[in-house]
Amino acid sequence: MRDTLIHSARLVTAANGDGIIDRPDAWIHLRHGRIAATGSGSMWRDRIGPQVDVIDAEAAVGENALLTSGLIDIHCHGGGGASFDGSLAEIERAVDLHRRHGVTGIVLSLVSAPFEELEARLARIQHAMVTVPGVLGAHLEGPFIAAGRRGAHDPSALRLPSDEHLRRLLSLGVVRQVTLAPELPGGMRAIEQVVREGAIAAIGHTEADSAVVAEAFEQGATLLTHAFNAMHGLHHRAPGPVGAAIGDDRVTLEVIPDGVHVDGQLVRILFAAAPGRVAIVSDAMAAAGAPDGRYSLGDVAVVVANGAAKVEGTDSLAGSTLTLDEGMRRCVAFGIPLADAVFAATAAPASAIGRRDLGSLAPGMPADVVLWDDDLVVSHVWQSGALIVPD
């Protein structure tokens, strides 16, 4: 593989440690699938050689070109008309849709289903982790969730957590995170089991109050699934799950910044209240990057109109049609500083699932790179140093 050297762009990325690097007139050198070096000014000229492809970012996309690491989506159900609950071909199609929007690492989310079906879906994802670049594992969003906060989940598929069921679902080593309701009988023990098996315990689709959620964090849960949605809200006398998560520095809070799930003002408040601990997620279902119409989320019928996905015949939201690049653009439009929005779409979600080897352009990290134009539209995507967009 030839080297790639990209220059004359603003570089925004997580530092190798704490903080954010925001460097103007920057360059980056990709070699053997890794970040070989970064810098600013004209020193990139010293690295030109016969095996180096040189890209002038400003010439490629115009003024104010931006370089970031590849985006990491840790909560996504599909896209491009395909679902991660489906066949390997559907998984490939949906991953490709999100890759074209700058996502180089993605966790495939599964909604509640009978255990045998979940096991079959996890087996397909296990195969996808080998054959589809960027697939980081699976997210079980259920079936151990509260019936009253089930959203688009099939009520007949919901179950109380049990040691045996969790053991079966975790045994393939595919599950990266599990969303569950800690107030359910066996919920706290399930959190301990998930963490013990090396996965991330996430709190969501829950009726729990702040005290119960705080206890869940003490048991080892470190993630709040789509903050504000499918849980009690943030009230001045009842802070709920969001308040408990904001108050615990060990916890990352997902947010869906599509303007439908959460008001933009609350998104801005969340970033201010939990700096560095907000992870933008798409929660995208099959209709992301596809026309309005009828779809399914697992076994639940969904109607998408004007870009909003709802369970057929109800006002219950059924995931989103968001892509993560659009989520970044909306965060900036809500008033979030660009560097913070980039961090929330890269390093924060990577860290939340224990993948600190992703989400940064520090030397030695994987050469997963996105080049953006001045309107924050994805122009080029490199994955492990290979140019995949445009292909």
C-alpha positions as CSV (number, residue, x, y, z in Angstrom):
1,M,0.0,0.0,0.0
2,R,1.3,3.4,-0.9
3,D,1.6,6.2,1.7
4,T,-0.8,9.1,1.7
5,L,0.1,12.6,2.8
6,I,-2.7,15.1,3.2
7,H,-1.9,18.8,3.9
8,S,-3.4,22.3,4.2
9,A,-6.3,21.4,6.4
10,R,-7.5,22.2,9.9
11,L,-7.0,19.1,12.0
12,V,-9.3,18.4,14.9
13,T,-8.8,15.3,17.0
14,A,-8.5,13.9,20.4
15,A,-5.1,14.3,21.9
16,N,-3.1,11.2,22.8
17,G,-4.2,11.5,26.4
18,D,-6.6,14.2,27.6
19,G,-7.9,17.1,25.6
20,I,-8.5,18.1,22.0
21,I,-6.0,19.1,19.3
22,D,-7.2,21.9,17.0
23,R,-4.4,22.6,14.6
24,P,-4.7,25.0,11.6
25,D,-2.6,24.5,8.4
26,A,-2.0,20.9,9.4
27,W,-0.8,17.8,7.6
28,I,-1.0,14.1,8.3
29,H,1.0,11.1,6.9
30,L,-0.6,7.7,6.6
31,R,1.7,4.7,6.3
32,H,1.0,1.0,6.5
33,G,-2.5,1.6,7.7
34,R,-1.4,3.8,10.6
35,I,-0.9,7.4,11.4
36,A,2.8,7.9,10.8
37,A,3.0,11.6,11.8
38,T,1.1,14.8,11.9
39,G,2.3,18.4,12.0
40,S,1.6,21.9,10.7
41,G,3.1,24.3,8.2
42,S,5.3,23.2,5.3
43,M,7.3,20.4,7.0
44,W,5.1,17.9,5.0
45,R,7.4,18.6,2.0
46,D,10.2,16.7,3.7
47,R,8.1,13.5,3.6
48,I,7.4,13.5,-0.2
49,G,8.8,10.5,-2.0
50,P,8.0,8.1,-4.9
51,Q,5.7,6.0,-2.7
52,V,3.7,8.9,-1.3
53,D,0.4,10.1,-2.7
54,V,0.1,13.8,-1.8
55,I,-3.3,15.4,-1.4
56,D,-3.8,19.2,-1.1
57,A,-6.9,19.3,1.1
58,E,-7.7,22.9,0.2
59,A,-7.4,22.1,-3.5
60,A,-9.6,19.0,-3.1
61,V,-12.5,20.5,-1.1
62,G,-11.9,24.3,-0.9
63,E,-11.1,26.7,1.9
64,N,-11.5,25.6,5.5
65,A,-10.9,21.9,4.8
66,L,-11.2,19.8,7.9
67,L,-9.5,16.5,8.9
68,T,-10.8,14.3,11.7
69,S,-10.5,10.7,12.6
70,G,-13.2,8.3,11.3
71,L,-16.5,8.6,13.1
72,I,-17.5,5.8,15.6
73,D,-21.2,5.0,15.9
74,I,-22.0,2.8,18.9
75,H,-25.8,2.7,18.5
76,C,-27.0,2.0,15.0
77,H,-29.7,-0.5,13.7
78,G,-29.2,-0.2,9.9
79,G,-29.4,2.1,6.9
80,G,-29.7,2.2,3.1
81,G,-32.9,0.2,3.3
82,A,-31.2,-2.6,5.2
83,S,-31.2,-3.7,8.8
84,F,-28.6,-5.3,11.0
85,D,-31.2,-7.8,12.1
86,G,-31.1,-9.2,8.6
87,S,-28.7,-11.2,6.4
88,L,-25.0,-10.7,6.0
89,A,-25.7,-8.9,2.7
90,E,-28.0,-6.5,4.5
91,I,-25.3,-5.8,7.1
92,E,-22.8,-5.1,4.4
93,R,-25.2,-2.7,2.6
94,A,-26.1,-0.8,5.8
95,V,-22.4,-0.5,6.9
96,D,-21.5,0.8,3.5
97,L,-24.1,3.5,3.7
98,H,-22.7,4.7,7.0
99,R,-19.1,4.4,5.8
100,R,-20.0,6.9,3.1
101,H,-21.0,9.3,5.8
102,G,-17.6,9.1,7.5
103,V,-18.2,6.1,9.9
104,T,-15.2,3.8,10.1
105,G,-16.2,2.0,13.3
106,I,-19.7,0.8,14.0
107,V,-21.5,-1.3,16.6
108,L,-24.4,-3.2,15.2
109,S,-27.5,-2.7,17.4
110,L,-30.2,-5.4,17.7
111,V,-33.6,-4.9,19.1
112,S,-35.4,-7.4,21.4
113,A,-36.2,-10.7,19.8
114,P,-36.6,-14.4,20.9
115,F,-33.3,-15.8,22.2
116,E,-32.9,-18.2,19.3
117,E,-33.3,-15.4,16.8
118,L,-30.9,-13.2,18.7
119,E,-28.3,-16.0,18.8
120,A,-28.7,-16.4,15.0
121,R,-28.3,-12.6,14.5
122,L,-25.2,-12.6,16.7
123,A,-23.7,-15.4,14.7
124,R,-24.1,-13.4,11.5
125,I,-22.5,-10.4,13.2
126,Q,-19.6,-12.6,14.3
127,H,-19.1,-13.4,10.6
128,A,-19.4,-9.7,9.7
129,M,-16.7,-8.8,12.2
130,V,-14.3,-10.8,10.0
131,T,-15.5,-9.9,6.6
132,V,-16.9,-6.3,6.8
133,P,-14.3,-3.7,7.7
134,G,-15.2,-1.4,10.7
135,V,-17.7,-3.8,12.4
136,L,-16.8,-3.6,16.1
137,G,-19.4,-6.0,17.5
138,A,-23.0,-6.1,18.6
139,H,-25.2,-4.0,20.9
140,L,-28.1,-5.8,22.5
141,E,-30.7,-3.2,23.1
142,G,-33.0,-5.5,25.0
143,P,-34.6,-7.8,25.7
144,F,-34.0,-7.0,29.3
145,I,-35.9,-3.7,29.3
146,A,-39.0,-2.2,31.0
147,A,-42.2,-2.9,29.2
148,G,-43.5,0.6,29.9
149,R,-40.5,2.1,28.2
150,R,-40.1,-0.3,25.4
151,G,-40.5,2.2,22.6
152,A,-40.3,0.2,19.3
153,H,-39.5,-3.1,20.9
154,D,-41.8,-6.1,20.5
155,P,-43.5,-6.5,23.9
156,S,-43.7,-10.3,23.4
157,A,-39.9,-10.5,23.1
158,L,-39.1,-8.8,26.5
159,R,-37.7,-10.9,29.2
160,L,-36.4,-10.6,32.8
161,P,-32.6,-11.0,32.9
162,S,-31.3,-14.4,33.9
163,D,-27.7,-15.7,34.3
164,E,-28.4,-18.5,31.7
165,H,-29.9,-16.2,29.0
166,L,-27.0,-13.7,29.4
167,R,-24.4,-16.5,29.3
168,R,-25.9,-17.7,26.0
169,L,-26.0,-14.3,24.4
170,L,-22.5,-13.3,25.6
171,S,-20.8,-16.7,24.8
172,L,-19.9,-15.8,21.2
173,G,-17.8,-12.9,22.3
174,V,-19.5,-10.7,19.9
175,V,-21.6,-8.5,22.2
176,R,-19.9,-5.1,22.9
177,Q,-22.6,-3.6,25.0
178,V,-26.0,-4.5,26.6
179,T,-28.8,-2.0,27.3
180,L,-31.0,-3.1,30.2
181,A,-33.3,-1.7,32.9
182,P,-31.6,-2.1,36.2
183,E,-34.9,-2.0,38.2
184,L,-36.0,-5.4,36.8
185,P,-35.6,-8.4,39.1
186,G,-32.1,-9.6,38.5
187,G,-31.1,-6.3,36.8
188,M,-28.2,-5.4,39.1
189,R,-26.8,-9.0,39.0
190,A,-27.1,-8.8,35.2
191,I,-25.0,-5.6,35.1
192,E,-22.3,-7.4,37.1
193,Q,-22.4,-10.4,34.7
194,V,-22.2,-8.2,31.6
195,V,-19.1,-6.4,33.0
196,R,-17.5,-9.6,34.2
197,E,-17.8,-11.0,30.7
198,G,-16.0,-8.0,29.2
199,A,-18.9,-6.1,27.7
200,I,-20.3,-2.7,28.5
201,A,-23.5,-2.4,30.6
202,A,-25.7,0.4,29.5
203,I,-28.8,1.7,31.2
204,G,-31.8,2.5,29.1
205,H,-35.5,1.8,28.3
206,T,-36.0,2.0,32.1
207,E,-38.5,3.2,34.7
208,A,-35.7,3.6,37.3
209,D,-35.2,6.8,39.3
210,S,-31.9,8.5,39.8
211,A,-31.1,6.5,43.0
212,V,-31.5,3.1,41.3
213,V,-29.5,4.3,38.3
214,A,-26.8,5.6,40.6
215,E,-26.7,2.1,42.1
216,A,-26.4,0.6,38.7
217,F,-23.4,2.7,38.0
218,E,-21.8,1.5,41.2
219,Q,-22.4,-2.1,40.0
220,G,-20.4,-1.3,36.9
221,A,-22.7,0.2,34.3
222,T,-20.8,3.0,32.4
223,L,-23.1,4.1,29.6
224,L,-26.6,5.7,29.3
225,T,-28.5,4.7,26.2
226,H,-29.9,7.6,24.2
227,A,-30.2,10.1,27.1
228,F,-33.7,11.5,27.7
229,N,-35.4,8.9,25.5
230,A,-37.2,5.9,26.9
231,M,-36.6,7.0,30.5
232,H,-37.8,9.6,33.1
233,G,-36.8,13.2,32.2
234,L,-34.6,15.6,34.0
235,H,-36.8,17.2,36.6
236,H,-35.7,19.7,39.3
237,R,-36.9,17.5,42.1
238,A,-36.4,14.2,40.3
239,P,-33.1,14.2,38.3
240,G,-33.8,10.7,36.9
241,P,-31.3,8.7,34.9
242,V,-29.9,11.7,33.0
243,G,-29.2,13.5,36.3
244,A,-27.5,10.4,37.8
245,A,-25.3,10.0,34.7
246,I,-24.3,13.7,34.6
247,G,-23.2,13.4,38.2
248,D,-21.0,10.4,37.7
249,D,-17.7,11.0,35.8
250,R,-17.4,7.3,34.9
251,V,-20.4,7.4,32.7
252,T,-20.8,8.3,29.0
253,L,-24.2,9.6,27.8
254,E,-25.4,8.8,24.3
255,V,-27.5,11.5,22.6
256,I,-29.4,11.4,19.3
257,P,-29.0,14.9,17.9
258,D,-31.6,14.8,15.1
259,G,-33.8,17.5,16.5
260,V,-36.6,14.9,16.8
261,H,-35.5,12.8,19.8
262,V,-34.0,15.7,21.8
263,D,-34.4,19.4,21.5
264,G,-31.3,21.2,20.4
265,Q,-31.2,23.3,23.5
266,L,-31.1,20.2,25.7
267,V,-28.3,18.8,23.6
268,R,-26.3,22.0,24.3
269,I,-27.1,21.7,28.0
270,L,-26.0,18.1,28.0
271,F,-22.6,18.9,26.4
272,A,-22.1,21.7,29.0
273,A,-23.1,19.5,31.9
274,A,-21.0,16.5,31.0
275,P,-18.0,17.8,29.0
276,G,-16.1,15.0,27.2
277,R,-18.7,12.4,28.2
278,V,-21.3,12.9,25.5
279,A,-21.3,10.4,22.6
280,I,-23.3,11.3,19.5
281,V,-25.2,8.2,18.2
282,S,-27.4,7.8,15.2
283,D,-29.8,5.1,16.4
284,A,-30.4,4.9,12.7
285,M,-32.8,2.2,11.4
286,A,-33.1,1.0,7.8
287,A,-34.6,4.2,6.5
288,A,-31.4,6.2,7.0
289,G,-30.2,7.2,3.6
290,A,-33.4,5.8,2.1
291,P,-36.8,7.3,1.1
292,D,-39.8,7.7,3.5
293,G,-42.1,4.7,3.6
294,R,-42.8,1.5,5.4
295,Y,-40.0,-0.4,7.1
296,S,-39.5,-2.8,10.1
297,L,-37.3,-2.6,13.2
298,G,-36.8,-6.2,14.2
299,D,-40.4,-7.6,14.0
300,V,-42.1,-4.2,14.5
301,A,-43.7,-2.3,11.6
302,V,-42.4,1.3,11.2
303,V,-43.6,4.2,9.1
304,V,-41.2,6.9,8.1
305,A,-42.7,10.3,7.2
306,N,-40.7,13.5,6.7
307,G,-37.6,11.6,8.0
308,A,-39.2,10.7,11.4
309,A,-39.6,6.9,12.1
310,K,-42.5,5.9,14.2
311,V,-44.1,2.6,15.2
312,E,-47.0,2.1,12.8
313,G,-50.2,3.5,14.2
314,T,-48.5,5.2,17.2
315,D,-46.4,8.3,18.1
316,S,-43.6,6.1,19.5
317,L,-40.3,6.9,17.8
318,A,-38.6,3.9,16.2
319,G,-35.0,4.8,15.9
320,S,-33.9,7.6,13.6
321,T,-33.0,8.3,10.0
322,L,-29.9,10.2,11.1
323,T,-26.4,9.6,9.9
324,L,-23.5,10.5,12.2
325,D,-22.1,13.3,9.9
326,E,-25.5,15.0,10.0
327,G,-25.5,14.5,13.8
328,M,-22.2,16.4,13.9
329,R,-23.6,19.2,11.7
330,R,-26.7,19.5,13.8
331,C,-24.7,19.7,17.0
332,V,-22.7,22.6,15.5
333,A,-25.9,24.3,14.5
334,F,-27.2,23.8,18.1
335,G,-24.2,25.9,19.3
336,I,-21.8,23.1,20.2
337,P,-18.2,24.0,19.4
338,L,-16.9,22.1,16.4
339,A,-14.0,20.5,18.4
340,D,-16.5,19.2,21.0
341,A,-18.8,17.8,18.3
342,V,-15.9,16.0,16.7
343,F,-14.8,14.5,20.0
344,A,-18.4,13.3,20.7
345,A,-18.5,11.5,17.4
346,T,-15.0,9.9,17.6
347,A,-13.0,9.6,20.8
348,A,-16.0,9.7,23.3
349,P,-17.9,6.7,21.7
350,A,-14.7,4.8,21.2
351,S,-13.7,5.2,24.8
352,A,-17.3,4.3,26.0
353,I,-16.9,0.8,24.5
354,G,-13.4,0.3,25.7
355,R,-11.7,1.0,22.3
356,R,-9.2,3.7,23.1
357,D,-7.2,2.5,20.2
358,L,-9.8,4.2,17.9
359,G,-11.1,7.7,17.5
360,S,-7.9,9.8,17.3
361,L,-5.3,10.8,14.7
362,A,-2.4,10.6,17.1
363,P,0.7,8.9,15.7
364,G,0.4,5.1,15.8
365,M,-3.4,5.0,15.7
366,P,-5.2,3.4,12.8
367,A,-5.3,5.5,9.7
368,D,-9.1,6.0,9.8
369,V,-9.4,9.6,8.4
370,V,-12.2,11.8,7.1
371,L,-11.7,14.9,5.0
372,W,-14.6,17.4,5.2
373,D,-15.4,20.6,3.3
374,D,-16.4,23.9,4.8
375,D,-20.1,22.9,5.1
376,L,-19.0,19.8,7.1
377,V,-19.9,17.5,4.2
378,V,-17.8,14.3,4.0
379,S,-15.5,14.4,0.9
380,H,-12.9,11.6,1.4
381,V,-12.8,8.6,3.8
382,W,-9.7,6.5,4.5
383,Q,-10.1,3.2,6.4
384,S,-6.8,1.6,7.7
385,G,-5.0,3.9,5.2
386,A,-7.0,2.8,2.1
387,L,-9.2,5.4,0.3
388,I,-12.7,4.0,0.4
389,V,-14.7,7.2,-0.3
390,P,-14.8,8.2,-3.1
391,D,-14.2,4.7,-4.4
